[in-house]
Amino acid sequence: MAEMKHVDRDQYKKMMRQKRLKVFVIILILLLIVGLALALKFYILPTVNEKKAPVTTEAPVTTTEPTTEPETEPESQPMDFTFEIPEGYAEKHTYAVAVNRQKSVITVFEKDEEGNYTVAVKAILCSCGSEKTKTPTGTFTTSDKLKWINPSTGLYSQYATRVSKASGIWFMSVNYTKKSNDALKYDDYNKLGTNCTGGSIKMCVADALWLYENLEKGTIVYVYDSDIAGVLGTPSAIRIDTSSEYRGWDPTDPVDDNPWKTVETGETTTA
């Protein structure tokens, strides 16, 4: 009888050890589950989402009006070149023009008190020739002017001022698909500030018009490369929402029926 009680006691101890072991295993499993859940919530999922997140390289545009990019250069820069001005030039010409091909910036200068062209009065964002069709560097003088020009088959540009007869380079607006103010190649317009043309120097309509109206025949144009954008820095770029119903219009075109003027004034129109 004593032997049976001893056996029962041993079995009881064994059973209790097994229960404690089971409880320990259950607690261990629960701790592992909680640990995995915390790691999934605070480390694994945020890391995966971060890797999957798309990289945005441009600010989104609105569907109702053009956007303006911030200036990419300080407003004041040193003048790192000197115009070669022939004798008698200052008596007949108001301006001299510098085109920084590398930075896609035109800077217009007028005379200082000593008759040197060092006073910057206007900066223009432009596009020069691409790598395959580079705009030539050097000093040129303006000549002919055309309200509309047909630079290549099926393309037109407004307010063209010839820079070089020998190389066929002009100041002009961005291309249009036909001789109409509402046929702007808006994708090309959104490339202003990059070198992507066939060699001519292109810009928005308002700037092309300013040069067209203000540069006398024979105005000096100096085309060069520099890391310094220009005395006035780099102007802001206007970007057109390519889904807009007004995308065929240059937002700077001064004609009365330009629909962007309606957007700017807050007026509404009906189809």
C-alpha positions as a Markdown table, in Angstrom:
| # | Residue | x | y | z |
|---|---|---|---|---|
| 1 | Met | 0.0 | 0.0 | 0.0 |
| 2 | Ala | 2.9 | 2.3 | 0.9 |
| 3 | Glu | 4.4 | 1.4 | -2.4 |
| 4 | Met | 1.3 | 2.5 | -4.3 |
| 5 | Lys | 1.2 | 5.8 | -2.6 |
| 6 | His | 4.8 | 6.3 | -3.5 |
| 7 | Val | 4.0 | 5.6 | -7.1 |
| 8 | Asp | 1.0 | 7.9 | -7.1 |
| 9 | Arg | 3.1 | 10.7 | -5.6 |
| 10 | Asp | 5.8 | 10.2 | -8.4 |
| 11 | Gln | 3.1 | 10.3 | -11.0 |
| 12 | Tyr | 1.6 | 13.4 | -9.5 |
| 13 | Lys | 4.9 | 15.2 | -9.5 |
| 14 | Lys | 5.5 | 14.1 | -13.1 |
| 15 | Met | 2.1 | 15.3 | -14.1 |
| 16 | Met | 2.6 | 18.7 | -12.5 |
| 17 | Arg | 6.0 | 19.1 | -14.2 |
| 18 | Gln | 4.3 | 18.3 | -17.6 |
| 19 | Lys | 1.6 | 20.9 | -16.8 |
| 20 | Arg | 4.2 | 23.6 | -15.9 |
| 21 | Leu | 6.1 | 22.7 | -19.0 |
| 22 | Lys | 3.0 | 23.1 | -21.1 |
| 23 | Val | 2.2 | 26.5 | -19.4 |
| 24 | Phe | 5.8 | 27.6 | -20.0 |
| 25 | Val | 5.6 | 26.6 | -23.7 |
| 26 | Ile | 2.3 | 28.4 | -24.1 |
| 27 | Ile | 3.6 | 31.6 | -22.5 |
| 28 | Leu | 6.7 | 31.4 | -24.7 |
| 29 | Ile | 4.6 | 31.0 | -27.9 |
| 30 | Leu | 2.4 | 33.9 | -26.8 |
| 31 | Leu | 5.5 | 36.1 | -26.3 |
| 32 | Leu | 6.9 | 35.2 | -29.7 |
| 33 | Ile | 3.5 | 36.0 | -31.3 |
| 34 | Val | 3.4 | 39.4 | -29.6 |
| 35 | Gly | 7.1 | 40.1 | -30.5 |
| 36 | Leu | 6.4 | 39.2 | -34.2 |
| 37 | Ala | 3.3 | 41.4 | -34.3 |
| 38 | Leu | 5.2 | 44.4 | -32.8 |
| 39 | Ala | 8.0 | 43.9 | -35.3 |
| 40 | Leu | 5.6 | 43.7 | -38.2 |
| 41 | Lys | 3.8 | 46.8 | -37.1 |
| 42 | Phe | 6.7 | 49.1 | -36.3 |
| 43 | Tyr | 9.5 | 47.9 | -38.5 |
| 44 | Ile | 8.7 | 45.5 | -41.3 |
| 45 | Leu | 5.6 | 47.2 | -42.8 |
| 46 | Pro | 7.0 | 50.8 | -42.6 |
| 47 | Thr | 10.2 | 49.6 | -44.4 |
| 48 | Val | 8.2 | 47.8 | -47.1 |
| 49 | Asn | 5.9 | 50.8 | -47.7 |
| 50 | Glu | 8.9 | 53.2 | -47.8 |
| 51 | Lys | 10.5 | 51.0 | -50.5 |
| 52 | Lys | 7.3 | 50.9 | -52.5 |
| 53 | Ala | 6.5 | 54.6 | -52.3 |
| 54 | Pro | 7.0 | 56.3 | -55.7 |
| 55 | Val | 9.6 | 59.0 | -56.0 |
| 56 | Thr | 8.1 | 62.3 | -57.0 |
| 57 | Thr | 10.5 | 64.4 | -59.1 |
| 58 | Glu | 8.1 | 67.3 | -60.1 |
| 59 | Ala | 5.5 | 69.2 | -58.2 |
| 60 | Pro | 2.0 | 68.2 | -59.4 |
| 61 | Val | 0.3 | 70.7 | -61.7 |
| 62 | Thr | -3.3 | 71.9 | -61.4 |
| 63 | Thr | -5.9 | 71.3 | -64.1 |
| 64 | Thr | -7.1 | 74.9 | -64.2 |
| 65 | Glu | -4.0 | 77.2 | -64.4 |
| 66 | Pro | -0.3 | 77.0 | -65.2 |
| 67 | Thr | 2.1 | 76.6 | -62.4 |
| 68 | Thr | 5.3 | 78.5 | -61.8 |
| 69 | Glu | 8.5 | 76.8 | -60.6 |
| 70 | Pro | 10.7 | 78.5 | -58.0 |
| 71 | Glu | 13.8 | 80.2 | -59.2 |
| 72 | Thr | 16.8 | 77.9 | -59.2 |
| 73 | Glu | 19.5 | 80.5 | -58.9 |
| 74 | Pro | 20.0 | 83.5 | -56.6 |
| 75 | Glu | 18.7 | 86.8 | -57.9 |
| 76 | Ser | 22.1 | 88.4 | -58.1 |
| 77 | Gln | 25.1 | 86.8 | -59.9 |
| 78 | Pro | 28.5 | 88.3 | -61.0 |
| 79 | Met | 29.0 | 89.2 | -64.7 |
| 80 | Asp | 31.7 | 86.7 | -65.8 |
| 81 | Phe | 32.2 | 88.0 | -69.4 |
| 82 | Thr | 32.7 | 91.2 | -71.3 |
| 83 | Phe | 31.0 | 92.2 | -74.5 |
| 84 | Glu | 33.2 | 93.1 | -77.5 |
| 85 | Ile | 31.5 | 96.3 | -78.5 |
| 86 | Pro | 32.7 | 97.9 | -81.8 |
| 87 | Glu | 33.2 | 101.7 | -82.0 |
| 88 | Gly | 30.0 | 103.6 | -82.6 |
| 89 | Tyr | 27.7 | 100.7 | -81.5 |
| 90 | Ala | 26.5 | 102.4 | -78.3 |
| 91 | Glu | 25.2 | 105.4 | -80.3 |
| 92 | Lys | 22.8 | 103.3 | -82.3 |
| 93 | His | 21.9 | 100.4 | -80.0 |
| 94 | Thr | 20.0 | 100.3 | -76.7 |
| 95 | Tyr | 20.9 | 96.8 | -75.7 |
| 96 | Ala | 23.4 | 94.0 | -75.9 |
| 97 | Val | 22.3 | 90.4 | -75.2 |
| 98 | Ala | 24.1 | 87.5 | -73.5 |
| 99 | Val | 22.9 | 83.9 | -74.0 |
| 100 | Asn | 24.2 | 81.4 | -71.4 |
| 101 | Arg | 23.8 | 78.2 | -73.4 |
| 102 | Gln | 24.8 | 76.0 | -70.5 |
| 103 | Lys | 22.2 | 77.4 | -68.1 |
| 104 | Ser | 19.5 | 78.2 | -70.7 |
| 105 | Val | 19.3 | 81.9 | -69.7 |
| 106 | Ile | 19.2 | 85.1 | -71.8 |
| 107 | Thr | 20.3 | 88.3 | -70.0 |
| 108 | Val | 19.6 | 91.7 | -71.7 |
| 109 | Phe | 22.0 | 94.6 | -70.8 |
| 110 | Glu | 21.8 | 98.3 | -71.3 |
| 111 | Lys | 24.6 | 100.9 | -71.1 |
| 112 | Asp | 26.1 | 102.2 | -67.8 |
| 113 | Glu | 27.3 | 105.7 | -67.2 |
| 114 | Glu | 30.5 | 105.0 | -69.1 |
| 115 | Gly | 28.8 | 103.5 | -72.1 |
| 116 | Asn | 29.6 | 99.9 | -71.3 |
| 117 | Tyr | 26.8 | 97.3 | -71.4 |
| 118 | Thr | 26.9 | 96.2 | -67.8 |
| 119 | Val | 23.4 | 97.0 | -66.5 |
| 120 | Ala | 21.2 | 93.9 | -66.6 |
| 121 | Val | 17.6 | 94.8 | -67.2 |
| 122 | Lys | 15.9 | 91.5 | -68.2 |
| 123 | Ala | 16.4 | 87.8 | -67.8 |
| 124 | Ile | 14.7 | 85.2 | -70.0 |
| 125 | Leu | 14.4 | 81.5 | -69.6 |
| 126 | Cys | 15.1 | 79.8 | -72.9 |
| 127 | Ser | 16.0 | 76.5 | -74.6 |
| 128 | Cys | 19.0 | 76.3 | -76.8 |
| 129 | Gly | 20.1 | 73.5 | -79.2 |
| 130 | Ser | 20.3 | 69.9 | -78.1 |
| 131 | Glu | 23.5 | 67.9 | -77.9 |
| 132 | Lys | 23.2 | 66.9 | -81.6 |
| 133 | Thr | 22.2 | 70.4 | -82.8 |
| 134 | Lys | 24.0 | 72.7 | -80.5 |
| 135 | Thr | 23.5 | 76.5 | -80.7 |
| 136 | Pro | 26.9 | 77.9 | -81.9 |
| 137 | Thr | 28.9 | 80.0 | -79.4 |
| 138 | Gly | 30.4 | 83.4 | -80.3 |
| 139 | Thr | 29.3 | 87.0 | -81.0 |
| 140 | Phe | 26.5 | 87.6 | -83.5 |
| 141 | Thr | 24.3 | 90.5 | -84.6 |
| 142 | Thr | 20.5 | 90.5 | -85.1 |
| 143 | Ser | 18.9 | 91.2 | -88.5 |
| 144 | Asp | 15.6 | 90.1 | -89.9 |
| 145 | Lys | 12.3 | 89.8 | -88.0 |
| 146 | Leu | 9.2 | 87.8 | -88.7 |
| 147 | Lys | 5.8 | 87.7 | -86.9 |
| 148 | Trp | 5.5 | 84.0 | -87.8 |
| 149 | Ile | 8.3 | 81.7 | -88.9 |
| 150 | Asn | 8.2 | 78.2 | -90.3 |
| 151 | Pro | 11.4 | 76.7 | -88.8 |
| 152 | Ser | 10.8 | 73.2 | -90.1 |
| 153 | Thr | 8.2 | 71.3 | -92.0 |
| 154 | Gly | 4.8 | 71.4 | -90.2 |
| 155 | Leu | 6.0 | 73.7 | -87.4 |
| 156 | Tyr | 5.6 | 77.4 | -86.7 |
| 157 | Ser | 6.9 | 79.9 | -84.2 |
| 158 | Gln | 6.0 | 83.5 | -83.2 |
| 159 | Tyr | 8.0 | 86.7 | -83.0 |
| 160 | Ala | 11.3 | 85.5 | -84.6 |
| 161 | Thr | 14.4 | 87.7 | -84.6 |
| 162 | Arg | 17.4 | 86.4 | -86.6 |
| 163 | Val | 20.6 | 86.0 | -84.6 |
| 164 | Ser | 22.9 | 84.6 | -87.2 |
| 165 | Lys | 22.4 | 84.3 | -91.0 |
| 166 | Ala | 25.3 | 82.0 | -91.4 |
| 167 | Ser | 24.1 | 79.4 | -88.9 |
| 168 | Gly | 20.4 | 80.0 | -89.3 |
| 169 | Ile | 19.9 | 80.7 | -85.6 |
| 170 | Trp | 16.8 | 82.8 | -84.4 |
| 171 | Phe | 15.2 | 84.0 | -81.2 |
| 172 | Met | 11.6 | 82.7 | -81.4 |
| 173 | Ser | 8.7 | 81.3 | -79.4 |
| 174 | Val | 8.2 | 77.6 | -78.7 |
| 175 | Asn | 6.8 | 75.7 | -81.8 |
| 176 | Tyr | 3.2 | 75.5 | -82.9 |
| 177 | Thr | 1.7 | 72.8 | -85.1 |
| 178 | Lys | 0.0 | 75.4 | -87.3 |
| 179 | Lys | 0.0 | 79.2 | -87.7 |
| 180 | Ser | -2.5 | 79.7 | -85.0 |
| 181 | Asn | -2.2 | 80.9 | -81.4 |
| 182 | Asp | -4.1 | 77.9 | -80.0 |
| 183 | Ala | -1.9 | 75.3 | -81.6 |
| 184 | Leu | 1.1 | 75.4 | -79.1 |
| 185 | Lys | 3.2 | 72.3 | -78.7 |
| 186 | Tyr | 2.6 | 72.2 | -75.0 |
| 187 | Asp | 5.0 | 69.3 | -74.3 |
| 188 | Asp | 7.8 | 71.4 | -75.9 |
| 189 | Tyr | 6.7 | 74.4 | -73.9 |
| 190 | Asn | 7.1 | 72.4 | -70.6 |
| 191 | Lys | 10.7 | 71.7 | -71.6 |
| 192 | Leu | 11.7 | 75.4 | -71.5 |
| 193 | Gly | 14.9 | 75.6 | -69.5 |
| 194 | Thr | 16.4 | 72.5 | -71.1 |
| 195 | Asn | 18.5 | 72.4 | -74.3 |
| 196 | Cys | 16.2 | 70.5 | -76.7 |
| 197 | Thr | 15.9 | 72.6 | -79.9 |
| 198 | Gly | 17.2 | 72.2 | -83.4 |
| 199 | Gly | 19.7 | 75.1 | -82.8 |
| 200 | Ser | 17.5 | 78.2 | -82.4 |
| 201 | Ile | 16.9 | 79.9 | -79.1 |
| 202 | Lys | 13.3 | 79.4 | -78.0 |
| 203 | Met | 11.3 | 81.0 | -75.2 |
| 204 | Cys | 7.7 | 81.9 | -74.2 |
| 205 | Val | 5.7 | 84.2 | -76.5 |
| 206 | Ala | 5.9 | 87.2 | -74.1 |
| 207 | Asp | 9.7 | 87.1 | -74.1 |
| 208 | Ala | 10.0 | 86.5 | -77.8 |
| 209 | Leu | 7.8 | 89.5 | -78.4 |
| 210 | Trp | 9.9 | 91.7 | -76.1 |
| 211 | Leu | 13.1 | 90.9 | -78.0 |
| 212 | Tyr | 11.2 | 91.3 | -81.3 |
| 213 | Glu | 10.0 | 94.8 | -80.3 |
| 214 | Asn | 13.1 | 96.1 | -78.5 |
| 215 | Leu | 16.2 | 94.8 | -80.2 |
| 216 | Glu | 17.3 | 97.1 | -83.0 |
| 217 | Lys | 18.8 | 95.6 | -86.1 |
| 218 | Gly | 22.5 | 94.9 | -85.5 |
| 219 | Thr | 22.1 | 94.3 | -81.7 |
| 220 | Ile | 25.0 | 92.2 | -80.4 |
| 221 | Val | 24.2 | 88.7 | -79.2 |
| 222 | Tyr | 26.9 | 86.9 | -77.3 |
| 223 | Val | 26.4 | 83.1 | -76.9 |
| 224 | Tyr | 28.6 | 81.4 | -74.3 |
| 225 | Asp | 28.7 | 78.7 | -71.6 |
| 226 | Ser | 29.1 | 79.3 | -67.9 |
| 227 | Asp | 28.2 | 77.7 | -64.5 |
| 228 | Ile | 26.9 | 81.2 | -63.5 |
| 229 | Ala | 23.4 | 81.6 | -64.8 |
| 230 | Gly | 23.6 | 85.3 | -65.3 |
| 231 | Val | 23.5 | 88.6 | -63.4 |
| 232 | Leu | 19.8 | 88.3 | -62.7 |
| 233 | Gly | 19.9 | 84.5 | -62.1 |
| 234 | Thr | 17.4 | 82.0 | -63.6 |
| 235 | Pro | 13.8 | 83.1 | -64.2 |
| 236 | Ser | 10.9 | 81.0 | -63.0 |
| 237 | Ala | 9.6 | 78.4 | -65.4 |
| 238 | Ile | 5.9 | 78.2 | -66.3 |
| 239 | Arg | 4.5 | 74.7 | -66.7 |
| 240 | Ile | 1.2 | 73.9 | -68.5 |
| 241 | Asp | -1.2 | 71.2 | -67.2 |
| 242 | Thr | -1.3 | 68.9 | -70.3 |
| 243 | Ser | -4.8 | 67.8 | -69.4 |
| 244 | Ser | -6.1 | 71.4 | -69.5 |
| 245 | Glu | -8.5 | 72.4 | -72.3 |
| 246 | Tyr | -6.3 | 75.5 | -72.7 |
| 247 | Arg | -3.1 | 73.6 | -73.2 |
| 248 | Gly | -2.8 | 74.7 | -76.8 |
| 249 | Trp | -2.2 | 78.3 | -75.6 |
| 250 | Asp | 1.0 | 79.9 | -74.3 |
| 251 | Pro | -0.1 | 81.4 | -71.0 |
| 252 | Thr | 2.0 | 84.5 | -71.7 |
| 253 | Asp | 0.6 | 85.2 | -75.2 |
| 254 | Pro | -0.8 | 88.8 | -75.0 |
| 255 | Val | -3.6 | 88.4 | -77.5 |
| 256 | Asp | -7.1 | 89.3 | -76.2 |
| 257 | Asp | -8.7 | 85.9 | -76.7 |
| 258 | Asn | -6.0 | 83.9 | -74.7 |
| 259 | Pro | -8.2 | 81.8 | -72.3 |
| 260 | Trp | -5.5 | 81.8 | -69.7 |
| 261 | Lys | -6.4 | 85.5 | -69.1 |
| 262 | Thr | -9.8 | 84.4 | -68.0 |
| 263 | Val | -8.3 | 81.9 | -65.5 |
| 264 | Glu | -6.0 | 84.6 | -64.1 |
| 265 | Thr | -8.8 | 87.1 | -63.5 |
| 266 | Gly | -11.1 | 84.6 | -62.0 |
| 267 | Glu | -13.8 | 85.1 | -64.6 |
| 268 | Thr | -15.8 | 82.1 | -65.9 |
| 269 | Thr | -16.6 | 81.1 | -69.5 |
| 270 | Thr | -19.2 | 78.7 | -70.9 |
| 271 | Ala | -18.6 | 76.2 | -73.7 |
